[in-house]
Amino acid sequence: SGFVNKKTVSSDKKNVTLLVIGGSQGCHFFNKKIPNLLSKIGSDLKVIHIAGSEASWVREKYMQLNIDAKVHVFCDKMAEIYHQADFVVARSGALTLSELSLNGLPSFLVPYPHAAANHQLLNAQYYERSGAAKVISEDEDELLNALKLMMSDSFRSQMSQNVELLAKPHAAVQIVQKLQAMLNATQ
């Protein structure tokens, strides 16, 4: 699948690498708020930010704030990006959550407030109840406080262990097997 379980990866990083994912089209809220909030933390931090069509001005903002950031419009090599990350700020779509689980990546989830039937909030709350993520609203102060928490090794470590428990690396095979069994039972 190309995903890497973070526990099997040895790391000698001295700083934290934050991955910011706003979905395939980016997230204006993340693009606008996260660079400024990270400048208030003042820690040795690296950022990988997938910003969609706003990538050029987001890149410029990080440069102005002297934050070490790689800003992408889109990324078709997410396995590599996940491998580099220590923590993630993301929306909470089902595919994003499955990828975070498979990679053992702790996260702050900011559900898209206009998602159909509020499914992103429900997804995020399930992860939060499992200790695998923390749900954050689109509130600047709440996000700043959460980003400060992210700098704690023990906080990231515990959340990483919990998110790995939610991983279902063979889900597709299991679904096919169940469908085959159902078909065989009806014949």
Backbone as ProteinMPNN parsed JSONL, in Angstrom:
{"seq_chain_A": "SGFVNKKTVSSDKKNVTLLVIGGSQGCHFFNKKIPNLLSKIGSDLKVIHIAGSEASWVREKYMQLNIDAKVHVFCDKMAEIYHQADFVVARSGALTLSELSLNGLPSFLVPYPHAAANHQLLNAQYYERSGAAKVISEDEDELLNALKLMMSDSFRSQMSQNVELLAKPHAAVQIVQKLQAMLNATQ", "coords_chain_A": {"N_chain_A": [[0.812, -1.208, 0.0], [2.13, 1.152, 0.344], [2.111, 2.687, 2.612], [3.598, 3.552, 5.732], [4.207, 2.209, 8.833], [4.606, 4.161, 11.58], [5.876, 3.301, 13.922], [7.762, 1.494, 13.125], [9.674, 2.96, 12.003], [12.772, 4.356, 12.44], [13.83, 7.266, 14.056], [15.787, 10.156, 14.185], [15.199, 12.723, 14.564], [15.395, 16.071, 15.664], [13.6, 18.008, 15.833], [10.101, 18.834, 15.48], [8.003, 17.772, 12.873], [5.361, 19.116, 11.299], [2.484, 18.255, 9.547], [0.203, 19.713, 7.431], [-2.932, 19.298, 6.201], [-5.413, 20.07, 3.996], [-7.261, 18.68, 2.546], [-7.971, 17.668, -0.875], [-8.252, 20.069, -2.22], [-7.156, 21.946, -0.621], [-7.389, 24.107, 2.299], [-8.865, 26.975, 3.208], [-9.11, 28.136, 5.767], [-7.02, 26.804, 7.247], [-4.855, 27.62, 5.676], [-4.879, 30.393, 6.022], [-4.716, 30.788, 8.834], [-2.853, 28.996, 10.18], [0.024, 29.48, 9.586], [0.521, 31.98, 10.939], [-0.206, 31.303, 13.577], [1.668, 29.315, 14.177], [3.957, 30.858, 14.242], [3.752, 32.023, 16.707], [4.365, 30.049, 18.478], [7.089, 29.541, 18.543], [8.981, 27.452, 18.475], [11.427, 24.958, 17.457], [10.528, 23.957, 14.534], [9.298, 22.188, 11.745], [7.432, 22.423, 8.736], [5.102, 20.88, 6.616], [2.932, 21.704, 4.208], [-0.036, 21.315, 2.594], [-1.639, 23.171, 0.413], [-3.435, 23.66, -1.646], [-4.873, 25.692, -4.23], [-4.033, 28.079, -3.152], [-1.392, 28.002, -2.566], [0.9, 29.562, -3.325], [0.773, 32.137, -2.002], [0.626, 31.217, 0.61], [3.082, 29.94, 0.931], [4.714, 32.194, 0.697], [3.931, 33.566, 3.011], [4.885, 31.869, 5.083], [7.609, 32.183, 4.55], [7.954, 34.922, 5.122], [7.531, 34.835, 7.851], [9.655, 33.425, 8.669], [9.599, 30.601, 8.959], [10.378, 27.233, 8.63], [9.189, 25.758, 5.967], [7.63, 23.578, 3.644], [5.632, 24.034, 1.006], [2.925, 22.808, -0.774], [0.868, 22.617, -3.704], [-0.639, 20.396, -4.302], [-0.319, 16.925, -3.524], [0.882, 13.982, -4.802], [2.262, 11.951, -3.704], [1.743, 10.893, -1.097], [2.498, 8.918, 0.758], [5.242, 9.284, 1.131], [5.241, 11.845, 2.247], [3.756, 11.434, 4.603], [5.56, 9.793, 5.916], [7.55, 11.583, 6.633], [6.325, 13.186, 8.497], [5.489, 14.113, 11.899], [3.28, 14.879, 13.221], [-0.122, 15.834, 12.573], [-2.334, 18.237, 11.195], [-5.553, 18.284, 10.131], [-8.489, 17.993, 8.016], [-11.366, 15.874, 8.504], [-12.088, 13.685, 6.81], [-13.026, 10.388, 5.674], [-11.027, 8.932, 4.205], [-8.668, 10.346, 4.762], [-8.511, 9.917, 7.526], [-8.178, 7.125, 7.617], [-5.688, 6.888, 6.409], [-4.094, 8.296, 8.246], [-4.312, 6.57, 10.439], [-3.144, 4.189, 9.448], [-0.564, 5.054, 9.245], [0.128, 5.677, 11.785], [-0.102, 8.275, 12.795], [-0.486, 10.939, 14.969], [-3.042, 13.44, 15.501], [-4.633, 16.678, 15.099], [-7.884, 17.251, 14.481], [-9.903, 19.082, 12.377], [-12.956, 19.348, 11.667], [-14.674, 19.73, 8.553], [-16.984, 22.227, 8.463], [-19.274, 22.261, 6.871], [-19.849, 19.778, 5.908], [-21.653, 17.055, 4.468], [-24.388, 15.864, 6.296], [-22.938, 16.278, 8.57], [-20.799, 14.522, 8.715], [-17.983, 14.604, 8.927], [-17.463, 15.673, 11.457], [-18.55, 13.645, 13.061], [-16.848, 11.51, 12.357], [-14.403, 12.536, 13.357], [-14.978, 12.776, 16.095], [-15.205, 10.087, 16.831], [-12.548, 9.25, 16.561], [-11.4, 10.903, 18.487], [-12.647, 9.968, 20.863], [-11.369, 7.544, 20.994], [-8.873, 8.251, 21.741], [-7.125, 8.855, 19.762], [-6.915, 11.177, 18.374], [-7.476, 14.736, 18.506], [-10.28, 16.767, 18.572], [-10.779, 19.832, 17.043], [-12.264, 23.01, 16.786], [-13.003, 25.487, 14.238], [-11.559, 27.687, 15.47], [-9.433, 30.218, 16.369], [-7.972, 30.652, 18.831], [-8.368, 28.221, 20.169], [-7.118, 26.477, 18.384], [-4.475, 27.449, 18.491], [-3.77, 26.855, 21.181], [-3.933, 24.086, 21.038], [-1.908, 23.522, 19.152], [0.322, 24.19, 20.642], [0.301, 22.114, 22.495], [0.998, 20.009, 20.834], [3.735, 20.01, 20.705], [4.719, 18.465, 22.744], [6.472, 15.564, 23.413], [5.518, 13.27, 24.781], [2.757, 13.572, 24.605], [2.33, 13.354, 21.813], [3.322, 10.759, 21.41], [1.616, 9.018, 22.916], [-0.845, 9.479, 21.64], [-0.198, 8.608, 19.094], [0.18, 5.85, 19.488], [-2.446, 5.138, 20.116], [-3.844, 5.806, 17.746], [-2.844, 3.995, 15.924], [-4.113, 1.663, 16.696], [-6.55, 1.853, 15.503], [-6.171, 1.316, 12.872], [-6.882, -0.401, 9.859], [-5.473, -2.317, 7.995], [-6.018, -4.363, 6.142], [-8.563, -4.095, 5.179], [-9.924, -3.905, 2.666], [-9.511, -6.449, 1.515], [-10.82, -8.021, 3.401], [-13.457, -7.13, 3.092], [-14.021, -7.965, 0.464], [-13.803, -10.736, 0.837], [-15.955, -11.192, 2.577], [-18.084, -10.448, 0.915], [-17.835, -12.374, -1.083], [-18.381, -14.659, 0.41], [-21.048, -14.137, 1.041], [-22.193, -14.208, -1.518], [-21.685, -16.876, -2.198], [-23.283, -18.13, -0.307], [-25.823, -17.602, -1.219], [-26.117, -19.088, -3.452]], "CA_chain_A": [[0.0, 0.0, 0.0], [2.986, 2.324, 0.357], [2.078, 3.365, 3.894], [4.645, 3.138, 6.652], [3.854, 2.266, 10.23], [5.6, 5.04, 12.2], [6.632, 2.607, 14.961], [8.87, 0.75, 12.536], [10.593, 3.94, 11.443], [13.633, 4.968, 13.445], [13.922, 8.693, 13.794], [16.705, 10.9, 15.038], [14.823, 14.122, 14.393], [15.474, 16.888, 16.868], [12.46, 18.921, 15.841], [8.824, 18.265, 15.091], [7.518, 18.107, 11.538], [3.903, 19.209, 11.25], [1.855, 18.146, 8.233], [-1.101, 20.381, 7.373], [-3.658, 18.797, 5.03], [-6.765, 20.618, 3.902], [-8.001, 17.95, 1.51], [-7.39, 17.777, -2.218], [-8.313, 21.443, -2.708], [-6.632, 22.851, 0.394], [-8.353, 24.611, 3.278], [-8.6, 28.4, 3.396], [-8.913, 28.389, 7.203], [-5.654, 26.383, 7.584], [-3.905, 28.466, 4.944], [-4.885, 31.738, 6.582], [-4.442, 30.856, 10.276], [-1.773, 28.18, 10.747], [1.353, 30.114, 9.623], [0.594, 32.983, 12.019], [-0.248, 30.635, 14.875], [2.951, 28.64, 14.396], [4.965, 31.863, 14.58], [3.594, 32.33, 18.133], [4.865, 28.927, 19.28], [8.503, 29.815, 18.726], [9.774, 26.237, 18.638], [12.109, 24.434, 16.281], [9.424, 23.268, 13.89], [9.251, 22.138, 10.286], [6.051, 22.309, 8.292], [4.732, 20.486, 5.259], [1.573, 22.262, 4.127], [-0.699, 21.135, 1.302], [-2.473, 24.371, 0.487], [-4.322, 23.847, -2.782], [-4.594, 26.799, -5.157], [-3.497, 29.223, -2.414], [-0.031, 27.629, -2.157], [1.935, 30.587, -3.518], [0.781, 33.132, -0.927], [0.905, 30.522, 1.871], [4.543, 29.789, 0.923], [5.254, 33.53, 0.975], [3.656, 33.876, 4.417], [5.873, 31.132, 5.887], [8.913, 32.819, 4.349], [7.94, 36.179, 5.888], [7.571, 34.512, 9.277], [10.892, 32.662, 8.884], [9.246, 29.244, 9.373], [10.847, 26.228, 7.68], [7.977, 25.128, 5.435], [7.488, 23.149, 2.256], [4.221, 24.229, 0.698], [2.55, 22.154, -2.021], [-0.499, 22.795, -4.191], [-1.233, 19.062, -4.216], [0.744, 15.93, -3.397], [0.491, 12.639, -5.239], [3.165, 11.012, -3.04], [1.417, 11.082, 0.315], [3.25, 7.98, 1.608], [6.507, 9.95, 1.471], [4.933, 12.976, 3.127], [3.402, 10.874, 5.91], [6.793, 9.262, 6.505], [8.309, 12.711, 7.169], [5.54, 13.912, 9.5], [5.367, 13.663, 13.284], [1.967, 15.276, 13.691], [-0.934, 16.296, 11.448], [-3.569, 19.003, 11.334], [-6.28, 17.906, 8.917], [-9.928, 17.791, 8.049], [-11.596, 14.519, 9.017], [-12.72, 12.779, 5.86], [-12.739, 8.979, 5.947], [-9.745, 8.492, 3.651], [-7.597, 10.974, 5.546], [-8.41, 9.231, 8.815], [-7.607, 5.785, 7.432], [-4.263, 7.067, 6.14], [-3.454, 8.658, 9.511], [-4.245, 5.348, 11.248], [-2.158, 3.273, 8.87], [0.767, 5.616, 9.436], [0.351, 5.933, 13.202], [0.126, 9.709, 12.971], [-1.402, 11.679, 15.829], [-3.546, 14.596, 14.763], [-5.729, 17.545, 15.472], [-8.85, 17.188, 13.397], [-10.775, 20.249, 12.289], [-13.967, 18.902, 10.704], [-15.253, 20.698, 7.629], [-18.272, 22.525, 9.096], [-20.401, 22.161, 5.943], [-19.879, 18.418, 5.365], [-22.983, 16.437, 4.422], [-24.828, 15.169, 7.509], [-21.918, 16.508, 9.59], [-20.043, 13.271, 8.838], [-16.598, 14.812, 9.362], [-17.476, 15.82, 12.909], [-18.775, 12.315, 13.631], [-15.591, 10.78, 12.178], [-13.405, 13.097, 14.262], [-15.356, 12.451, 17.469], [-14.852, 8.683, 17.042], [-11.096, 9.213, 16.778], [-11.114, 11.545, 19.769], [-13.049, 9.036, 21.932], [-10.369, 6.472, 21.023], [-7.584, 8.821, 22.145], [-6.287, 8.841, 18.56], [-6.874, 12.524, 17.809], [-8.21, 15.742, 19.272], [-11.152, 17.551, 17.702], [-10.619, 21.275, 17.213], [-13.173, 23.775, 15.927], [-12.341, 26.556, 13.492], [-11.378, 28.779, 16.413], [-8.003, 30.532, 16.375], [-7.385, 30.433, 20.154], [-8.389, 26.783, 20.428], [-6.088, 25.874, 17.547], [-3.175, 27.838, 19.033], [-3.524, 26.05, 22.384], [-3.704, 22.715, 20.598], [-0.592, 23.448, 18.514], [1.322, 24.184, 21.72], [0.291, 20.741, 23.024], [1.636, 19.142, 19.852], [5.182, 20.007, 20.893], [5.054, 17.505, 23.795], [6.777, 14.212, 22.924], [4.649, 12.269, 25.405], [1.419, 13.765, 24.035], [2.349, 12.767, 20.468], [3.579, 9.327, 21.511], [0.397, 8.329, 23.361], [-1.853, 9.582, 20.594], [0.275, 7.76, 17.995], [-0.137, 4.465, 19.845], [-3.893, 4.963, 20.037], [-4.331, 5.873, 16.369], [-2.465, 2.744, 15.259], [-5.098, 0.641, 17.043], [-7.706, 2.018, 14.622], [-5.79, 0.965, 11.498], [-7.453, -1.603, 9.255], [-4.671, -2.411, 6.766], [-6.51, -5.377, 5.198], [-10.012, -3.902, 5.099], [-10.442, -4.206, 1.326], [-9.507, -7.907, 1.36], [-11.869, -8.545, 4.271], [-14.746, -6.814, 2.472], [-14.18, -8.871, -0.68], [-14.045, -12.078, 1.37], [-17.334, -11.241, 3.087], [-18.993, -10.416, -0.239], [-17.746, -13.692, -1.719], [-19.108, -15.59, 1.268], [-22.478, -13.854, 0.874], [-22.576, -14.73, -2.833], [-21.672, -18.344, -2.121], [-24.407, -18.563, 0.531], [-27.075, -17.438, -1.954], [-26.139, -19.971, -4.628]], "C_chain_A": [[0.847, 1.26, 0.0], [2.987, 3.057, 1.677], [3.102, 2.758, 4.824], [4.126, 3.279, 8.065], [4.947, 3.051, 10.946], [6.423, 4.32, 13.269], [7.827, 1.86, 14.393], [9.914, 1.678, 11.944], [11.456, 4.505, 12.562], [13.826, 6.428, 13.075], [14.911, 9.337, 14.74], [16.441, 12.394, 14.892], [14.916, 14.848, 15.726], [14.309, 17.867, 16.94], [11.224, 18.198, 15.317], [8.48, 18.718, 13.673], [6.004, 18.002, 11.542], [3.453, 19.116, 9.805], [0.473, 18.777, 8.32], [-1.772, 19.96, 6.073], [-5.067, 19.376, 5.042], [-7.621, 19.902, 2.881], [-7.408, 18.261, 0.152], [-7.393, 19.203, -2.757], [-7.729, 22.447, -1.716], [-7.748, 23.318, 1.312], [-7.999, 26.061, 3.577], [-8.339, 28.73, 4.875], [-7.493, 28.01, 7.622], [-4.64, 27.318, 6.949], [-3.765, 29.837, 5.587], [-4.362, 31.775, 8.02], [-3.162, 30.155, 10.724], [-0.401, 28.852, 10.685], [1.509, 31.119, 10.765], [0.6, 32.331, 13.398], [1.072, 29.943, 15.181], [4.047, 29.633, 14.757], [4.9, 32.236, 16.059], [4.146, 31.224, 19.027], [6.357, 29.082, 19.544], [9.377, 28.601, 18.943], [10.468, 25.868, 17.342], [11.136, 23.487, 15.583], [9.613, 23.297, 12.388], [7.807, 21.906, 9.899], [6.016, 21.8, 6.857], [3.263, 20.85, 5.148], [1.043, 22.056, 2.715], [-1.822, 22.155, 1.258], [-3.432, 24.564, -0.678], [-3.908, 25.045, -3.617], [-4.007, 28.031, -4.467], [-2.027, 29.033, -2.023], [0.978, 28.763, -2.283], [1.926, 31.62, -2.398], [0.997, 32.497, 0.439], [2.427, 30.338, 2.013], [5.214, 31.113, 1.287], [5.065, 33.908, 2.448], [4.648, 33.161, 5.335], [7.255, 31.765, 5.757], [9.01, 34.11, 5.152], [8.096, 35.934, 7.382], [8.813, 33.705, 9.656], [10.621, 31.282, 9.489], [9.676, 28.297, 8.261], [9.644, 25.436, 7.173], [8.142, 24.751, 3.971], [6.001, 23.203, 1.962], [3.952, 23.652, -0.691], [1.122, 22.544, -2.401], [-1.263, 21.506, -3.925], [-0.078, 18.088, -4.065], [0.214, 14.571, -3.836], [1.412, 11.561, -4.66], [2.978, 11.12, -1.523], [2.187, 10.123, 1.222], [4.571, 8.604, 2.043], [6.293, 11.087, 2.463], [4.582, 12.47, 4.532], [4.639, 10.372, 6.642], [7.607, 10.378, 7.174], [7.627, 13.378, 8.365], [5.589, 13.264, 10.871], [3.97, 13.926, 13.833], [1.213, 15.887, 12.521], [-2.074, 17.182, 11.945], [-4.31, 18.781, 10.028], [-7.783, 18.038, 9.118], [-10.134, 16.337, 8.457], [-12.463, 13.681, 8.089], [-12.251, 11.351, 6.11], [-11.381, 8.535, 5.409], [-8.569, 9.092, 4.402], [-7.414, 10.231, 6.862], [-7.811, 7.835, 8.669], [-6.106, 5.882, 7.168], [-3.511, 7.45, 7.416], [-3.288, 7.421, 10.4], [-3.163, 4.413, 10.743], [-0.731, 3.757, 9.078], [1.07, 5.954, 10.894], [0.58, 7.394, 13.525], [-0.931, 10.356, 13.865], [-1.853, 12.954, 15.118], [-4.512, 15.444, 15.57], [-6.637, 17.572, 14.263], [-9.79, 18.382, 13.491], [-11.831, 19.916, 11.236], [-14.474, 20.046, 9.83], [-16.68, 20.983, 8.106], [-19.489, 22.371, 8.181], [-20.495, 20.773, 5.309], [-21.289, 17.849, 5.459], [-23.24, 15.642, 5.696], [-23.789, 15.25, 8.631], [-21.017, 15.283, 9.795], [-18.6, 13.477, 9.283], [-16.509, 14.997, 10.877], [-17.651, 14.46, 13.578], [-17.515, 11.451, 13.506], [-14.563, 11.226, 13.222], [-13.718, 12.733, 15.717], [-15.046, 10.988, 17.798], [-13.357, 8.562, 17.331], [-10.732, 9.834, 18.126], [-11.483, 10.626, 20.937], [-12.048, 7.892, 22.084], [-8.996, 6.963, 21.459], [-6.607, 8.928, 20.986], [-6.122, 10.22, 17.939], [-7.59, 13.457, 18.787], [-9.008, 16.566, 18.285], [-11.017, 19.023, 18.066], [-11.634, 21.965, 16.291], [-12.368, 24.821, 15.161], [-12.276, 27.81, 14.364], [-9.88, 29.003, 16.59], [-7.345, 30.252, 17.73], [-7.314, 28.949, 20.496], [-7.291, 26.077, 19.63], [-4.688, 26.226, 18.056], [-2.832, 27.003, 20.266], [-3.226, 24.599, 22.018], [-2.311, 22.564, 19.978], [0.532, 23.485, 19.555], [1.435, 22.791, 22.34], [1.077, 19.786, 22.132], [3.135, 19.023, 20.079], [5.632, 19.018, 21.968], [5.266, 16.111, 23.214], [5.817, 13.176, 23.494], [3.223, 12.369, 24.865], [1.337, 13.096, 22.664], [2.481, 11.254, 20.533], [2.313, 8.552, 21.904], [-0.665, 8.342, 22.274], [-1.477, 8.69, 19.403], [-0.041, 6.29, 18.264], [-1.627, 4.197, 19.697], [-4.402, 4.96, 18.599], [-3.971, 4.596, 15.608], [-3.469, 1.635, 15.534], [-6.328, 0.705, 16.14], [-7.416, 1.596, 13.182], [-6.422, -0.357, 11.076], [-6.733, -1.851, 7.918], [-5.189, -3.416, 5.731], [-8.022, -5.266, 4.993], [-10.575, -4.277, 3.733], [-10.529, -5.713, 1.107], [-10.632, -8.516, 2.187], [-13.26, -8.285, 3.692], [-15.01, -7.757, 1.305], [-14.497, -10.28, -0.196], [-15.473, -12.218, 1.89], [-18.346, -11.235, 1.946], [-18.986, -11.762, -0.96], [-18.518, -14.727, -0.898], [-20.611, -15.398, 1.14], [-22.979, -14.385, -0.462], [-22.654, -16.24, -2.831], [-22.864, -18.866, -1.331], [-25.726, -18.481, -0.235], [-27.167, -18.377, -3.164], [-26.598, -21.356, -4.291]], "O_chain_A": [[0.34, 2.337, -0.312], [3.789, 3.973, 1.861], [3.432, 1.577, 4.712], [3.655, 4.347, 8.455], [6.107, 2.642, 10.921], [7.571, 4.698, 13.502], [8.803, 1.618, 15.104], [10.936, 1.218, 11.435], [10.936, 5.07, 13.525], [13.967, 6.767, 11.9], [14.881, 9.097, 15.947], [17.337, 13.219, 15.071], [14.561, 14.307, 16.773], [14.061, 18.478, 17.98], [11.309, 17.092, 14.782], [8.644, 19.886, 13.321], [5.442, 16.929, 11.762], [3.977, 19.816, 8.938], [-0.331, 18.417, 9.18], [-1.261, 20.222, 4.984], [-5.817, 19.185, 5.999], [-8.606, 20.46, 2.397], [-6.453, 19.03, 0.044], [-6.619, 19.519, -3.66], [-7.797, 23.656, -1.938], [-8.912, 22.965, 1.121], [-6.941, 26.338, 4.142], [-7.445, 29.516, 5.187], [-6.819, 28.8, 8.284], [-3.689, 27.756, 7.597], [-2.663, 30.376, 5.684], [-3.639, 32.702, 8.386], [-2.45, 30.683, 11.578], [0.312, 28.798, 11.687], [2.515, 31.106, 11.473], [1.334, 32.763, 14.287], [1.545, 29.98, 16.317], [4.969, 29.293, 15.498], [5.888, 32.717, 16.614], [4.372, 31.448, 20.216], [6.832, 28.789, 20.641], [10.438, 28.722, 19.554], [10.148, 26.389, 16.273], [10.954, 22.347, 16.01], [10.035, 24.306, 11.823], [7.049, 21.273, 10.634], [6.793, 22.23, 6.004], [2.438, 20.353, 5.915], [1.614, 22.569, 1.752], [-2.823, 22.031, 1.963], [-4.176, 25.545, -0.698], [-2.724, 25.373, -3.699], [-3.528, 28.94, -5.146], [-1.484, 29.814, -1.241], [1.837, 28.909, -1.414], [2.993, 31.953, -1.882], [1.501, 33.16, 1.347], [2.985, 30.555, 3.088], [6.155, 31.149, 2.079], [5.954, 34.506, 3.055], [5.19, 33.768, 6.258], [7.988, 31.871, 6.74], [10.029, 34.369, 5.792], [8.716, 36.727, 8.09], [9.001, 33.348, 10.819], [11.315, 30.847, 10.408], [9.375, 28.527, 7.09], [9.14, 24.551, 7.864], [8.711, 25.497, 3.174], [5.206, 22.505, 2.592], [4.653, 23.962, -1.655], [0.277, 22.772, -1.535], [-2.375, 21.518, -3.398], [1.046, 18.41, -4.45], [-0.78, 14.077, -3.305], [1.354, 10.402, -5.071], [3.918, 11.397, -0.778], [2.502, 10.484, 2.356], [4.973, 8.465, 3.199], [7.071, 11.263, 3.4], [5.057, 13.015, 5.528], [4.744, 10.517, 7.86], [8.28, 10.135, 8.176], [8.283, 14.058, 9.155], [5.71, 12.046, 11.002], [3.533, 13.281, 14.786], [1.825, 16.398, 11.583], [-2.692, 16.91, 12.975], [-3.78, 19.049, 8.949], [-8.272, 18.175, 10.24], [-9.16, 15.636, 8.731], [-13.434, 13.053, 8.512], [-11.19, 11.139, 6.696], [-10.654, 7.825, 6.102], [-7.576, 8.407, 4.65], [-6.287, 9.947, 7.266], [-7.019, 7.411, 9.511], [-5.336, 5.051, 7.651], [-2.399, 6.971, 7.639], [-2.249, 7.244, 11.037], [-2.358, 3.905, 11.523], [0.204, 2.957, 9.085], [2.148, 6.46, 11.202], [1.359, 7.724, 14.419], [-2.122, 10.325, 13.556], [-1.153, 13.481, 14.254], [-5.109, 15.009, 16.556], [-6.203, 17.881, 13.153], [-10.385, 18.654, 14.534], [-11.627, 20.171, 10.049], [-14.675, 21.168, 10.295], [-17.504, 20.069, 8.149], [-20.621, 22.352, 8.664], [-21.152, 20.609, 4.281], [-22.023, 18.126, 6.407], [-22.405, 14.842, 6.118], [-23.761, 14.406, 9.526], [-20.533, 15.036, 10.9], [-18.041, 12.61, 9.955], [-15.564, 14.517, 11.502], [-16.97, 14.159, 14.559], [-17.157, 10.739, 14.444], [-13.935, 10.399, 13.883], [-12.808, 12.415, 16.483], [-14.663, 10.68, 18.927], [-12.956, 7.846, 18.249], [-9.848, 9.335, 18.822], [-10.72, 10.513, 21.896], [-11.895, 7.337, 23.172], [-8.054, 6.175, 21.54], [-5.403, 9.074, 21.194], [-5.274, 10.408, 17.067], [-8.217, 13.021, 19.752], [-8.473, 17.016, 17.271], [-11.124, 19.408, 19.23], [-11.83, 21.544, 15.151], [-11.179, 25.009, 15.422], [-12.857, 28.846, 14.04], [-9.145, 28.073, 16.924], [-6.261, 29.67, 17.771], [-6.319, 28.479, 21.047], [-6.616, 25.186, 20.146], [-3.803, 25.371, 18.047], [-1.715, 26.498, 20.378], [-2.363, 23.964, 22.625], [-1.614, 21.587, 20.25], [1.579, 22.869, 19.357], [2.533, 22.341, 22.67], [1.739, 18.869, 22.618], [3.742, 18.029, 19.681], [6.829, 18.758, 22.088], [4.364, 15.542, 22.6], [5.352, 12.297, 22.768], [2.557, 11.349, 24.688], [0.391, 12.361, 22.383], [1.815, 10.542, 19.781], [1.987, 7.541, 21.283], [-1.312, 7.326, 22.019], [-2.351, 8.086, 18.78], [-0.48, 5.572, 17.366], [-2.023, 3.141, 19.203], [-5.302, 4.188, 18.267], [-4.726, 4.167, 14.735], [-3.66, 0.754, 14.695], [-7.065, -0.274, 16.022], [-8.332, 1.529, 12.362], [-6.483, -1.308, 11.855], [-7.301, -1.626, 6.849], [-4.83, -3.325, 4.557], [-8.678, -6.255, 4.666], [-11.624, -4.918, 3.665], [-11.522, -6.201, 0.567], [-11.321, -9.426, 1.726], [-14.142, -9.138, 3.795], [-16.112, -8.291, 1.177], [-15.366, -10.948, -0.758], [-16.122, -13.24, 1.67], [-19.354, -11.94, 2.005], [-20.036, -12.232, -1.4], [-19.223, -15.568, -1.454], [-21.367, -16.369, 1.131], [-24.07, -14.951, -0.534], [-23.58, -16.822, -3.397], [-23.4, -19.928, -1.647], [-26.658, -19.224, 0.074], [-28.206, -18.438, -3.821], [-26.67, -22.214, -5.171]]}, "name": "protein", "num_of_chains": 1, "seq": "SGFVNKKTVSSDKKNVTLLVIGGSQGCHFFNKKIPNLLSKIGSDLKVIHIAGSEASWVREKYMQLNIDAKVHVFCDKMAEIYHQADFVVARSGALTLSELSLNGLPSFLVPYPHAAANHQLLNAQYYERSGAAKVISEDEDELLNALKLMMSDSFRSQMSQNVELLAKPHAAVQIVQKLQAMLNATQ"}
